[in-house]
Amino acid sequence: MTFSLCQGEQQKALSRVIAHIRESLDIDTIFKITVTEVRQLLNTDRVGVFRFYPELEWEGEFIYEDVGTEWVSALAAKLRDHCFAAEFAGLYKQGRIKAIADIYLDGASDCHVQILERFQVRANIAAPLMKGKDLWGLLCIHQCSGPRQWEGSEIEFVQLIAEHLGVALQQADYLEQVKLQSAQLAQAKAREKSAEWQKIIAKTIEKIRQSLDLESIFRTSTEELRHLLKADRVAIYRFNPDWSGEFVFESLSEGWAALMLEQLQRPELGENISECRLQDLIAPPVADTYLQDTEGGRFTKGEVYRVCNDIYNTGFSDCYIKVLESYQARAYVIIAILHNQKLWGLLAVYQNTGPRDWQEDEVYLLTQVGSQFSVALQQAVFLQQMQTQAAEISKAAERQRGLANTVEKIRQSLDIDTIFKTTTQEVLRLLEVERVAIYRFYPDWSGEFVADSIVDGWTPMVKPQPVTERLLLQGTHAGKFARNEIFVPISQGEKLWGLLVAYQNSQPRYWQDEEINLLAQVGIQLGVALQQAESLKQVQVQAEKLAKATERGKALAATVEKIRQSLDLNTIFATSTQEVQRLLEVDRVTIYRFRPDWSGEFVAESLAYGWTPIRELVPVIADDYLQKTQGGDYANGKILVIKDTATTNTSIRHIALTEPMEARAYMIVPIFQGEKLWGLLAAYQNTKPRDWQEDEVDLLVQIGSQLGVGLQQAELLERTRRQKEEITQTLKELQQTQSQLIQSEKMAGLGQLVAGVAHEINNPISFIYGNIPYVTQHTEDLLNLLRLYQENYPQPTGVIQQQAAEMDLDFIADDLPKMLTSMMMGADRIRELVLSLRTFSRLDEAEMKPIDLHEGIESTLLILQHWLQPENKSLAIEVVKEYGDLPLVECYAAQMNQVFMNIVSNAIDALKNSAASGTITDHPKIWIRTAVIEENYIQIRIADNGCGIPEGMESRIFEPFFTTKQPGQGTGLGLSISYQIIVEKHGGQIKCVSQPGNGCEIWIEIPMKR
């Protein structure tokens, strides 16, 4: 990577750190991301953040770190550098950075070096982290593997990172101050708001107390509450004595429908929806049967209010949510309104526009208003009661008690025959008439008397009677019913159900208004009773359906869960057919699978006792229609439901494959695996026709869909398993290839290094070698000249004699020629070594060409000479060469040298380990034998007399990553790469022959030419 690229990468990393600081206010996240990215970019062994304890002098600990797995962690290590204050504190406070290439050569104090050694640090960069003007900590970059000469750009990058982390520290400190101020401000606002709400509550209560008109109180309060709370609707709901009820007041924002009008215009709001758990329906419709049946539900048990912030996040049932949606409500608060310790009604506040987080003071306001409503209600009701009592003093108390008794009896029973009998008897007694009858209309408006009570002497008339138009002419003075009978309508809901008739047979009678009113009220109560009876009947039917649907729903959920819990198709099929047969109570349930040619077979079945398994009835399925149409209409998702095969078209029966199964009714749904028709799920009723219900069809469809999901899950599992195996194999191959590439790159790098060293040595040694002969000649000339001087001037001066004695001239004259001879021998030795290095590297021989293998072996031995002949002669290894007469062999020279290097190195390691463990007693030896075999092959055998390879491992030594060496002493790639070079690159063979304790021999055979 070039410097400019490194600089670019640093700039990107710096930009990312700055972005993290800007995007996140979490100092923990910023530091964690920063140490990771900085270590990856600088390719260091550890990047950590060290923080000083504020209360201690220059003590601290590492609080963030990203470190290589082979190095110890510095986290949570408490440190105190006694030399820090003197050596570094001032430097770091000035914002300066400290970079050390080698802790042992930088002149650092012993105490500082000891701390760095504790964390295996050899080189480091420490940059100050300043929070304002205070030294908060240090950003530490550690190189543990060895010394490192830090580049200026790296130091500058670390300094910039530290400066921006300092900015982040200041931001975090500022954020903490802002949060504290915000909390204090919020508390002050809360106190101010609480005081304001207390004033509002007092003002609202005062307005309520100033009026005795209940209608005015409700109207004013709902309007003011809506504006005060900024709600969409505020309403008051009143319970009737029978716990039904209605909205009596409301205030709503513009754009929302008025519930008081809706409850009159939309009859469905009054339908029975008790299965929606109306104890949670705080805004009930006109006829809230739950509140009616439970006499007010939870509110009669002391529950003062209910709060819902969002109807969709409260766990309400779907039908309940649907009811709330009809009121346009999204959030609400409901307050109970009590009268004389009894629930009178509800105060409801609705937010329709969206969810709302109701505040405590808002709920408190509403509870206080609700309490005041109770007081006002008590006052108003008391006043109304006094007025009513004064007006009704003159009325007949006995008639009212009788009517109340009759009504109470009607209400106490839900059996319509009992109600009719009780009603006719009580009216007969109260009105003192001779006959009271109940007449019911048929759909064609004929009818019959269904109940009557008579005094003695009169004949019962409970039998079909014709209806005349005059029967409906109430108030006429002519005809059969002129003066001695009265009749009132009995309405079931909005439909005329029949008539309640009172007869005076023996004489004319003038009917009083009170008597007519009494009969009319009884008629109304009979209508209510009929409505209740009909509702009860519907509820019972619905309850039965709901119970059955609930049971099936639970069973369906359990079945689906079983399908999802299993990935075994046979288990899924067996579970599904058994559960469907049990739930639908059918005679047979099957699963039919299509084959690729659209023939098929039954793969699963569950059947009732006494029926023959389908595989015995139809061993082989051959349906021409399904094969020709590739699944027919089932492929388009069609569902086939047959109620009676006796009335079904024969072609349909053929499609359904039902004739052999003796089926009288059946349902068939498709099973899709993804978008493809996989098969069919069928349920059969054999004993009789069957009117399949919609929920039964839905259940079968859902099971079919879940079977499709189960099929996809099983297919996905199988696909995942195959992909896992493929990925595992690919990963293994990639790891092997990667390791081999790394090893090859190492060998290539070694070759380049060797070639470079050889080249650099060759130039100076050639100069030395070339000049030694001239130096020798000049030396001989000078020595000859010196001898001539000595012969011609045997008595030199004293100074010369003294100098000659001090120099030991005779020794120099004798030793100098010998020294030059030794220098010549040394230069020859160096030239031989350079030649061997160049031979081993073979950088100029990347292609296959004829070479002398003996030269490659010799160059390998020369390179390994210092291992073969170490200074400790007792550890020397003897190499025995038994070379044959080999021709030039066509091969890759560098690769063959790599093979020789791997094998000889392994032999040396084996001999050294054997000597160290004492398992070898003979002198360590390596034999290298070469020979020509057969016609076109040469053989190379390299053996040692070490401990050998453990039994059973010879067949594995050429596997990647397999090694017999101790952990950390070998990669397990040398022989694997050698195997590939010999077998794959040269078309040869390589094998290992070894016996434990008797050494190991590697045989190599390669062709002379390819």
Stockholm file with secondary structure:
# STOCKHOLM 1.0

chainA/1-1010         MTFSLCQGEQQKALSRVIAHIRESLDIDTIFKITVTEVRQLLNTDRVGVFRFYPELEWEGEFIYEDVGTEWVSALAAKLRDHCFAAEFAGLYKQGRIKAIADIYLDGASDCHVQILERFQVRANIAAPLMKGKDLWGLLCIHQCSGPRQWEGSEIEFVQLIAEHLGVALQQADYLEQVKLQSAQLAQAKAREKSAEWQKIIAKTIEKIRQSLDLESIFRTSTEELRHLLKADRVAIYRFNPDWSGEFVFESLSEGWAALMLEQLQRPELGENISECRLQDLIAPPVADTYLQDTEGGRFTKGEVYRVCNDIYNTGFSDCYIKVLESYQARAYVIIAILHNQKLWGLLAVYQNTGPRDWQEDEVYLLTQVGSQFSVALQQAVFLQQMQTQAAEISKAAERQRGLANTVEKIRQSLDIDTIFKTTTQEVLRLLEVERVAIYRFYPDWSGEFVADSIVDGWTPMVKPQPVTERLLLQGTHAGKFARNEIFVPISQGEKLWGLLVAYQNSQPRYWQDEEINLLAQVGIQLGVALQQAESLKQVQVQAEKLAKATERGKALAATVEKIRQSLDLNTIFATSTQEVQRLLEVDRVTIYRFRPDWSGEFVAESLAYGWTPIRELVPVIADDYLQKTQGGDYANGKILVIKDTATTNTSIRHIALTEPMEARAYMIVPIFQGEKLWGLLAAYQNTKPRDWQEDEVDLLVQIGSQLGVGLQQAELLERTRRQKEEITQTLKELQQTQSQLIQSEKMAGLGQLVAGVAHEINNPISFIYGNIPYVTQHTEDLLNLLRLYQENYPQPTGVIQQQAAEMDLDFIADDLPKMLTSMMMGADRIRELVLSLRTFSRLDEAEMKPIDLHEGIESTLLILQHWLQPENKSLAIEVVKEYGDLPLVECYAAQMNQVFMNIVSNAIDALKNSAASGTITDHPKIWIRTAVIEENYIQIRIADNGCGIPEGMESRIFEPFFTTKQPGQGTGLGLSISYQIIVEKHGGQIKCVSQPGNGCEIWIEIPMKR
#=GR chainA/1-1010 SS CCHHHHHHHHHHHHHHHHHHHHHCCCHHHHHHHHHHHHHHHHTCSEEEEEEECTTSSSEEEEEEEEECTTSCCCBTCEEECTTHIIIIIHHHHTTCCEEESCTTTTTCCHHHHHHHHHTTCSEEEEEEEEETTEEEEEEEEEECSSCCCCCHHHHHHHHHHHHHHHHHHHHHHHHHHHHHHHHHHHHHHHHHHHHHHHHHHHHHHHHHHTCCCHHHHHHHHHHHHHHHHTCSEEEEEEECTTSCEEEEEEEECTTSCCHHHHHHHCGGGGSCCGGGTTTSCSSCCSSCHHHHHTTSGGGGGTCCEEEESCGGGTTCCHHHHHHHHHTTCSEEEEEEEEETTEEEEEEEEEECSSCCCCCHHHHHHHHHHHHHHHHHHHHHHHHHHHHHHHHTTTSCHHHHHHHHHHHHHHHHCCCHHHHHHHHHHHHHHHHTCSEEEEEEECTTSCEEEEEEEECTTCCCCCSEECCCGGGGCTTCSSSTTSSSEEEEEEEETTEEEEEEEEECCSSCCCCCHHHHHHHHHHHHHHHHHHHHHHHHHHHHHHHHHHHHHHHHHHHHHHHHHHHHHCCCHHHHHHHHHHHHHHHHTCSEEEEEEECTTSCEEEEEEEECTTCCCHHHHCSSBCCHHHHHHTSGGGGGTCCEEESCGGGSCHHHHHHHTCGGGTCSEEEEEEEEETTEEEEEEEEEECSSCCCCCHHHHHHHHHHHHHHHHHHHHHHHHHHHHHHHHHHHHHHHHHHHHHHHHHHHHHHHHHHHHHHHHHHHHHHHHHHHHHHHHHHHHHHHHHHHHHHHHHHHCSSCCHHHHHHHHHHTHHHHHHHHHHHHHHHHHHHHHHHHHHHHHHHHHCTTCCSCEEECHHHHHHHHHHHTHHHHSCSSGGGCCEEEEECCCCCCEEECHHHHHHHHHHHHHHHHHHHHHHHHHTCCCSCCEEEEEEEEETTTEEEEEEEECSSCCCTTCGGGTTSTTCCCSCTTSCCSCHHHHHHIIIIIITSCEEEEEECTTSCEEEEEEEESCC
#=GC SS_cons          CCHHHHHHHHHHHHHHHHHHHHHCCCHHHHHHHHHHHHHHHHTCSEEEEEEECTTSSSEEEEEEEEECTTSCCCBTCEEECTTHIIIIIHHHHTTCCEEESCTTTTTCCHHHHHHHHHTTCSEEEEEEEEETTEEEEEEEEEECSSCCCCCHHHHHHHHHHHHHHHHHHHHHHHHHHHHHHHHHHHHHHHHHHHHHHHHHHHHHHHHHHTCCCHHHHHHHHHHHHHHHHTCSEEEEEEECTTSCEEEEEEEECTTSCCHHHHHHHCGGGGSCCGGGTTTSCSSCCSSCHHHHHTTSGGGGGTCCEEEESCGGGTTCCHHHHHHHHHTTCSEEEEEEEEETTEEEEEEEEEECSSCCCCCHHHHHHHHHHHHHHHHHHHHHHHHHHHHHHHHTTTSCHHHHHHHHHHHHHHHHCCCHHHHHHHHHHHHHHHHTCSEEEEEEECTTSCEEEEEEEECTTCCCCCSEECCCGGGGCTTCSSSTTSSSEEEEEEEETTEEEEEEEEECCSSCCCCCHHHHHHHHHHHHHHHHHHHHHHHHHHHHHHHHHHHHHHHHHHHHHHHHHHHHHCCCHHHHHHHHHHHHHHHHTCSEEEEEEECTTSCEEEEEEEECTTCCCHHHHCSSBCCHHHHHHTSGGGGGTCCEEESCGGGSCHHHHHHHTCGGGTCSEEEEEEEEETTEEEEEEEEEECSSCCCCCHHHHHHHHHHHHHHHHHHHHHHHHHHHHHHHHHHHHHHHHHHHHHHHHHHHHHHHHHHHHHHHHHHHHHHHHHHHHHHHHHHHHHHHHHHHHHHHHHHHCSSCCHHHHHHHHHHTHHHHHHHHHHHHHHHHHHHHHHHHHHHHHHHHHCTTCCSCEEECHHHHHHHHHHHTHHHHSCSSGGGCCEEEEECCCCCCEEECHHHHHHHHHHHHHHHHHHHHHHHHHTCCCSCCEEEEEEEEETTTEEEEEEEECSSCCCTTCGGGTTSTTCCCSCTTSCCSCHHHHHHIIIIIITSCEEEEEECTTSCEEEEEEEESCC
//
